[in-house]
Amino acid sequence: MVCLEGADESSYQKAENHLLETGGIKISARQIQRVVQPVGKAAQAWQGREAQPGGSAVPIMYISGDASGVPMRKDELEGRAGKQADGGAKTRMANLGCVFTQHKCDEEGHPMRDHDSTTYVSTFAPLSEFGPLLRQEAIRRGLALALQVVLLIDGATGLANMGRLCFSNAIQIVDFYHALEHAGRVLLALLGSKDHPQYQVRLGRWARQLLKDKVEHLIAQTRKECLGKSQAPAVEEQLGYFVNNVSRMQ
């Protein structure tokens, strides 16, 4: 619980307050820090251990990676570039990955993740180090024995390149969450506002079409609609995400 609170809250003082308020547990912020820091270092070292091939043959192995900004104290962000008005950063980028397997589909033919099959890796290191770390975890899980390997990513160029370097035989698929997120950006550029009466209706239409592998049709249709209009450049910029990921959306 101490480690969970230490990781979940933005400061050790908030972790102290939350433990006291929710569980009646009295432990100082300094003591929480003393517990968390050695556990964190050991956990990172454990993730980086040399991989021994293991696991068992599975029909499909999924490997997923993404990045997320983690709020940090000022001394941890010193010298880091960001999007703040002064050019500084409020967060530090963490790379997160997981490996899981699939043996069956549901009654409608949708893939089902094997229960309790997911293992995780995480690091503040750059993609050049994250990719090999994630590959090591896949090797431990039986990468060499999997009949098919799928890399689930958000469509970012960096992650796509990581996939080609570390999982050259994997099928790359853009996850639906990020695809629909970018569809919303296209519609925002096209319609001008999320409050437009057609925004939600058309977002639902994009969702259904994307699930039917109609990404190229959506690109062509959107370009035709905004042809010669003032918003065309902004729309084309947002469509670039789909143009670059057509093969990963089939």
ChimeraX attribute file (.defattr): number of C-alpha atoms within 10 A of each C-alpha:
attribute: neighborCount
match mode: 1-to-1
recipient: residues
	/A:1	11
	/A:2	19
	/A:3	15
	/A:4	10
	/A:5	19
	/A:6	22
	/A:7	15
	/A:8	12
	/A:9	14
	/A:10	14
	/A:11	16
	/A:12	21
	/A:13	15
	/A:14	15
	/A:15	25
	/A:16	22
	/A:17	18
	/A:18	16
	/A:19	18
	/A:20	14
	/A:21	11
	/A:22	8
	/A:23	10
	/A:24	10
	/A:25	14
	/A:26	12
	/A:27	14
	/A:28	16
	/A:29	17
	/A:30	12
	/A:31	12
	/A:32	19
	/A:33	18
	/A:34	11
	/A:35	13
	/A:36	18
	/A:37	13
	/A:38	10
	/A:39	12
	/A:40	13
	/A:41	10
	/A:42	11
	/A:43	13
	/A:44	13
	/A:45	10
	/A:46	11
	/A:47	17
	/A:48	17
	/A:49	11
	/A:50	11
	/A:51	15
	/A:52	12
	/A:53	16
	/A:54	15
	/A:55	15
	/A:56	12
	/A:57	14
	/A:58	18
	/A:59	13
	/A:60	20
	/A:61	24
	/A:62	22
	/A:63	27
	/A:64	22
	/A:65	23
	/A:66	17
	/A:67	18
	/A:68	12
	/A:69	13
	/A:70	12
	/A:71	16
	/A:72	15
	/A:73	12
	/A:74	12
	/A:75	7
	/A:76	13
	/A:77	16
	/A:78	11
	/A:79	11
	/A:80	12
	/A:81	14
	/A:82	14
	/A:83	10
	/A:84	9
	/A:85	7
	/A:86	8
	/A:87	10
	/A:88	15
	/A:89	20
	/A:90	18
	/A:91	19
	/A:92	17
	/A:93	15
	/A:94	17
	/A:95	20
	/A:96	17
	/A:97	22
	/A:98	19
	/A:99	23
	/A:100	19
	/A:101	22
	/A:102	16
	/A:103	12
	/A:104	14
	/A:105	12
	/A:106	8
	/A:107	7
	/A:108	6
	/A:109	8
	/A:110	9
	/A:111	13
	/A:112	12
	/A:113	17
	/A:114	13
	/A:115	9
	/A:116	8
	/A:117	12
	/A:118	14
	/A:119	13
	/A:120	15
	/A:121	20
	/A:122	20
	/A:123	19
	/A:124	16
	/A:125	13
	/A:126	12
	/A:127	19
	/A:128	14
	/A:129	13
	/A:130	23
	/A:131	21
	/A:132	16
	/A:133	22
	/A:134	26
	/A:135	19
	/A:136	21
	/A:137	26
	/A:138	26
	/A:139	16
	/A:140	16
	/A:141	26
	/A:142	17
	/A:143	26
	/A:144	17
	/A:145	18
	/A:146	18
	/A:147	11
	/A:148	15
	/A:149	23
	/A:150	19
	/A:151	24
	/A:152	25
	/A:153	23
	/A:154	22
	/A:155	22
	/A:156	14
	/A:157	13
	/A:158	10
	/A:159	23
	/A:160	20
	/A:161	15
	/A:162	18
	/A:163	24
	/A:164	14
	/A:165	13
	/A:166	17
	/A:167	22
	/A:168	13
	/A:169	13
	/A:170	17
	/A:171	16
	/A:172	27
	/A:173	20
	/A:174	22
	/A:175	16
	/A:176	16
	/A:177	11
	/A:178	14
	/A:179	19
	/A:180	16
	/A:181	12
	/A:182	18
	/A:183	22
	/A:184	21
	/A:185	20
	/A:186	24
	/A:187	23
	/A:188	19
	/A:189	19
	/A:190	23
	/A:191	17
	/A:192	13
	/A:193	13
	/A:194	14
	/A:195	10
	/A:196	12
	/A:197	10
	/A:198	12
	/A:199	18
	/A:200	14
	/A:201	10
	/A:202	14
	/A:203	19
	/A:204	14
	/A:205	12
	/A:206	20
	/A:207	19
	/A:208	12
	/A:209	15
	/A:210	20
	/A:211	12
	/A:212	11
	/A:213	15
	/A:214	16
	/A:215	21
	/A:216	17
	/A:217	12
	/A:218	18
	/A:219	17
	/A:220	11
	/A:221	11
	/A:222	18
	/A:223	16
	/A:224	11
	/A:225	11
	/A:226	17
	/A:227	12
	/A:228	10
	/A:229	9
	/A:230	10
	/A:231	14
	/A:232	17
	/A:233	15
	/A:234	15
	/A:235	21
	/A:236	18
	/A:237	12
	/A:238	19
	/A:239	22
	/A:240	13
	/A:241	17
	/A:242	21
	/A:243	13
	/A:244	12
	/A:245	20
	/A:246	17
	/A:247	15
	/A:248	19
	/A:249	20
	/A:250	15
